[in-house]
Amino acid sequence: MRAPDEQVWQVLGGSGPSPTASDSLGGDLASRPWAALDGDPGTRWRPGFGDQAGRWIEVPLGSTRTFDRLNLQLVADGRHSVPVSVTIEAGGERRKVTLRP
């Protein structure tokens, strides 16, 4: 049985609301949603296998924040698909951003 992300987040010492995602690569703790935020290039959020369209990650910030940039690190290892766009949704607004190759 797979423990919910929120429960594992608490066991690992996470504070505040847990990041959540549409899904994660099963059986790999280093692929859960919070791995996208830890600054460690050896860990990352990885959704499950199959079609990747519509997969998402949500990061609750707990208060209003302003960002002037979002630094994403994408893994292009030649074995996995690479995102061509992301949609950012905040404050009731939604913006689709095309990623550079």
NULOVEX-278460 format. One record per atom (N, C-alpha, C): chain; residue in three letters; x, z, y; atom name; residue number from 1. Coordinates in steps of 0.05 Angstrom, whole numbers. Last residue first. Layout:
# NULOVEX-278460
mol  type  X  Z  Y  atom  seq
A  ALA  X  Z  Y  CA  NUM
...
//
This chain:
# NULOVEX-278460
mol  type  X  Z  Y  atom  seq
A  PRO  268  -526  501  N  101
A  PRO  281  -529  474  CA  101
A  PRO  308  -514  473  C  101
A  ARG  228  -480  538  N  100
A  ARG  248  -501  537  CA  100
A  ARG  261  -502  509  C  100
A  LEU  158  -468  529  N  99
A  LEU  186  -460  527  CA  99
A  LEU  205  -483  526  C  99
A  THR  103  -463  572  N  98
A  THR  118  -480  553  CA  98
A  THR  147  -472  553  C  98
A  VAL  56  -414  577  N  97
A  VAL  82  -422  586  CA  97
A  VAL  95  -439  564  C  97
A  LYS  -8  -397  600  N  96
A  LYS  8  -409  578  CA  96
A  LYS  34  -420  590  C  96
A  ARG  -38  -338  621  N  95
A  ARG  -21  -361  629  CA  95
A  ARG  -6  -371  604  C  95
A  ARG  -93  -300  644  N  94
A  ARG  -79  -312  620  CA  94
A  ARG  -63  -336  630  C  94
A  GLU  -118  -237  667  N  93
A  GLU  -108  -265  671  CA  93
A  GLU  -93  -274  647  C  93
A  GLY  -129  -185  657  N  92
A  GLY  -151  -203  657  CA  92
A  GLY  -143  -232  663  C  92
A  GLY  -78  -161  656  N  91
A  GLY  -96  -156  679  CA  91
A  GLY  -119  -176  680  C  91
A  ALA  -50  -212  617  N  90
A  ALA  -48  -185  629  CA  90
A  ALA  -67  -184  652  C  90
A  GLU  -19  -254  571  N  89
A  GLU  -45  -244  581  CA  89
A  GLU  -42  -216  592  C  89
A  ILE  15  -311  557  N  88
A  ILE  18  -284  567  CA  88
A  ILE  -9  -276  580  C  88
A  THR  32  -353  506  N  87
A  THR  10  -346  525  CA  87
A  THR  13  -317  532  C  87
A  VAL  84  -399  494  N  86
A  VAL  73  -372  491  CA  86
A  VAL  51  -369  512  C  86
A  SER  111  -455  457  N  85
A  SER  97  -443  480  CA  85
A  SER  89  -415  473  C  85
A  VAL  140  -465  414  N  84
A  VAL  142  -485  435  CA  84
A  VAL  128  -475  460  C  84
A  PRO  177  -426  367  N  83
A  PRO  155  -429  385  CA  83
A  PRO  160  -450  406  C  83
A  VAL  202  -454  308  N  82
A  VAL  209  -443  333  CA  82
A  VAL  186  -447  352  C  82
A  SER  203  -442  237  N  81
A  SER  193  -455  260  CA  81
A  SER  200  -440  286  C  81
A  HIS  265  -436  200  N  80
A  HIS  239  -426  209  CA  80
A  HIS  230  -442  233  C  80
A  ARG  315  -455  192  N  79
A  ARG  298  -451  168  CA  79
A  ARG  270  -443  175  C  79
A  GLY  344  -459  238  N  78
A  GLY  341  -483  222  CA  78
A  GLY  324  -480  197  C  78
A  ASP  344  -415  270  N  77
A  ASP  363  -415  248  CA  77
A  ASP  361  -440  231  C  77
A  ALA  331  -391  326  N  76
A  ALA  330  -419  316  CA  76
A  ALA  351  -422  295  C  76
A  VAL  296  -341  353  N  75
A  VAL  315  -346  332  CA  75
A  VAL  311  -375  322  C  75
A  LEU  293  -323  421  N  74
A  LEU  281  -337  399  CA  74
A  LEU  303  -343  378  C  74
A  GLN  282  -274  466  N  73
A  GLN  303  -285  449  CA  73
A  GLN  290  -297  424  C  73
A  LEU  258  -271  531  N  72
A  LEU  252  -274  503  CA  72
A  LEU  276  -285  489  C  72
A  ASN  247  -236  587  N  71
A  ASN  269  -248  571  CA  71
A  ASN  262  -248  542  C  71
A  LEU  210  -247  640  N  70
A  LEU  207  -238  613  CA  70
A  LEU  228  -252  596  C  70
A  ARG  205  -227  709  N  69
A  ARG  215  -244  687  CA  69
A  ARG  210  -230  661  C  69
A  ASP  180  -192  741  N  68
A  ASP  188  -218  753  CA  68
A  ASP  200  -237  733  C  68
A  PHE  125  -149  732  N  67
A  PHE  148  -163  720  CA  67
A  PHE  155  -188  736  C  67
A  THR  96  -87  742  N  66
A  THR  101  -113  753  CA  66
A  THR  126  -124  741  C  66
A  ARG  46  -45  712  N  65
A  ARG  74  -53  715  CA  65
A  ARG  75  -81  727  C  65
A  THR  3  8  703  N  64
A  THR  7  -18  716  CA  64
A  THR  37  -22  720  C  64
A  SER  10  39  638  N  63
A  SER  5  40  667  CA  63
A  SER  10  12  678  C  63
A  GLY  13  28  584  N  62
A  GLY  4  54  592  CA  62
A  GLY  -1  57  622  C  62
A  LEU  28  -18  557  N  61
A  LEU  48  -6  575  CA  61
A  LEU  39  21  586  C  61
A  PRO  25  -46  493  N  60
A  PRO  11  -29  513  CA  60
A  PRO  31  -15  531  C  60
A  VAL  34  -107  472  N  59
A  VAL  51  -85  480  CA  59
A  VAL  36  -69  501  C  59
A  GLU  19  -149  418  N  58
A  GLU  9  -135  442  CA  58
A  GLU  26  -110  447  C  58
A  ILE  27  -213  392  N  57
A  ILE  38  -186  394  CA  57
A  ILE  27  -174  420  C  57
A  TRP  0  -264  348  N  56
A  TRP  3  -250  373  CA  56
A  TRP  16  -223  370  C  56
A  ARG  -17  -330  325  N  55
A  ARG  -5  -303  320  CA  55
A  ARG  1  -290  347  C  55
A  GLY  -35  -381  337  N  54
A  GLY  -53  -358  341  CA  54
A  GLY  -42  -331  334  C  54
A  ALA  4  -414  289  N  53
A  ALA  -14  -416  312  CA  53
A  ALA  -32  -392  314  C  53
A  GLN  32  -412  242  N  52
A  GLN  38  -392  262  CA  52
A  GLN  20  -393  287  C  52
A  ASP  16  -418  174  N  51
A  ASP  12  -429  201  CA  51
A  ASP  16  -407  222  C  51
A  GLY  63  -380  134  N  50
A  GLY  41  -398  138  CA  50
A  GLY  39  -407  167  C  50
A  PHE  80  -309  132  N  49
A  PHE  84  -337  126  CA  49
A  PHE  59  -354  132  C  49
A  GLY  75  -262  187  N  48
A  GLY  75  -270  160  CA  48
A  GLY  79  -300  156  C  48
A  PRO  120  -253  244  N  47
A  PRO  93  -254  231  CA  47
A  PRO  96  -263  202  C  47
A  ARG  168  -209  263  N  46
A  ARG  164  -234  248  CA  46
A  ARG  136  -233  236  C  46
A  TRP  204  -179  313  N  45
A  TRP  177  -182  302  CA  45
A  TRP  176  -209  288  C  45
A  ARG  270  -159  294  N  44
A  ARG  252  -175  310  CA  44
A  ARG  225  -176  297  C  44
A  THR  339  -140  291  N  43
A  THR  311  -135  284  CA  43
A  THR  294  -152  303  C  43
A  GLY  386  -156  311  N  42
A  GLY  384  -155  282  CA  42
A  GLY  356  -149  273  C  42
A  PRO  386  -149  366  N  41
A  PRO  382  -176  355  CA  41
A  PRO  379  -177  325  C  41
A  ASP  354  -97  395  N  40
A  ASP  372  -102  373  CA  40
A  ASP  367  -130  363  C  40
A  GLY  314  -83  431  N  39
A  GLY  339  -93  442  CA  39
A  GLY  360  -99  421  C  39
A  ASP  263  -68  414  N  38
A  ASP  285  -49  412  CA  38
A  ASP  312  -58  422  C  38
A  LEU  220  -102  413  N  37
A  LEU  225  -88  438  CA  37
A  LEU  250  -70  437  C  37
A  ALA  208  -122  365  N  36
A  ALA  211  -142  386  CA  36
A  ALA  221  -129  412  C  36
A  ALA  197  -79  334  N  35
A  ALA  224  -90  331  CA  35
A  ALA  229  -111  353  C  35
A  TRP  144  -68  339  N  34
A  TRP  162  -53  357  CA  34
A  TRP  191  -64  355  C  34
A  PRO  120  -100  297  N  33
A  PRO  118  -107  325  CA  33
A  PRO  138  -93  344  C  33
A  ARG  167  -108  241  N  32
A  ARG  143  -98  253  CA  32
A  ARG  143  -103  283  C  32
A  SER  213  -120  216  N  31
A  SER  197  -143  225  CA  31
A  SER  171  -134  238  C  31
A  ALA  238  -78  192  N  30
A  ALA  252  -90  215  CA  30
A  ALA  237  -114  227  C  30
A  LEU  207  -68  147  N  29
A  LEU  203  -51  171  CA  29
A  LEU  216  -63  196  C  29
A  ASP  177  -109  105  N  28
A  ASP  202  -109  121  CA  28
A  ASP  197  -93  147  C  28
A  GLY  129  -117  78  N  27
A  GLY  151  -104  64  CA  27
A  GLY  177  -102  80  C  27
A  GLY  107  -177  111  N  26
A  GLY  102  -154  93  CA  26
A  GLY  127  -143  80  C  26
A  LEU  112  -192  175  N  25
A  LEU  124  -200  149  CA  25
A  LEU  122  -175  132  C  25
A  SER  50  -179  208  N  24
A  SER  79  -177  206  CA  24
A  SER  88  -185  178  C  24
A  ASP  -3  -195  254  N  23
A  ASP  7  -189  227  CA  23
A  ASP  37  -187  229  C  23
A  SER  -17  -189  307  N  22
A  SER  -36  -201  289  CA  22
A  SER  -29  -195  260  C  22
A  ALA  7  -124  328  N  21
A  ALA  9  -153  324  CA  21
A  ALA  -13  -163  306  C  21
A  THR  25  -72  374  N  20
A  THR  11  -82  351  CA  20
A  THR  14  -112  350  C  20
A  PRO  62  -14  396  N  19
A  PRO  58  -43  397  CA  19
A  PRO  43  -52  372  C  19
A  SER  30  49  403  N  18
A  SER  46  31  387  CA  18
A  SER  41  2  394  C  18
A  PRO  33  92  460  N  17
A  PRO  18  74  442  CA  17
A  PRO  37  55  428  C  17
A  GLY  85  143  457  N  16
A  GLY  65  126  470  CA  16
A  GLY  51  109  450  C  16
A  SER  145  135  418  N  15
A  SER  128  150  436  CA  15
A  SER  108  132  450  C  15
A  GLY  170  137  351  N  14
A  GLY  160  122  374  CA  14
A  GLY  143  140  392  C  14
A  GLY  189  159  304  N  13
A  GLY  194  173  330  CA  13
A  GLY  186  157  354  C  13
A  LEU  174  140  256  N  12
A  LEU  200  132  266  CA  12
A  LEU  207  144  293  C  12
A  VAL  122  159  254  N  11
A  VAL  141  170  236  CA  11
A  VAL  170  164  245  C  11
A  GLN  98  125  293  N  10
A  GLN  99  154  297  CA  10
A  GLN  121  167  280  C  10
A  TRP  103  75  267  N  9
A  TRP  114  79  294  CA  9
A  TRP  117  109  300  C  9
A  VAL  71  83  222  N  8
A  VAL  100  80  219  CA  8
A  VAL  114  85  245  C  8
A  GLN  21  86  247  N  7
A  GLN  31  108  231  CA  7
A  GLN  61  107  228  C  7
A  GLU  16  35  270  N  6
A  GLU  14  59  287  CA  6
A  GLU  26  83  273  C  6
A  ASP  17  0  226  N  5
A  ASP  39  0  245  CA  5
A  ASP  39  25  262  C  5
A  PRO  -3  30  163  N  4
A  PRO  -9  17  189  CA  4
A  PRO  14  20  208  C  4
A  ALA  31  18  102  N  3
A  ALA  23  37  122  CA  3
A  ALA  17  22  148  C  3
A  ARG  10  -15  44  N  2
A  ARG  25  -18  69  CA  2
A  ARG  14  2  90  C  2
A  MET  17  0  -24  N  1
A  MET  0  0  0  CA  1
A  MET  18  0  25  C  1
//
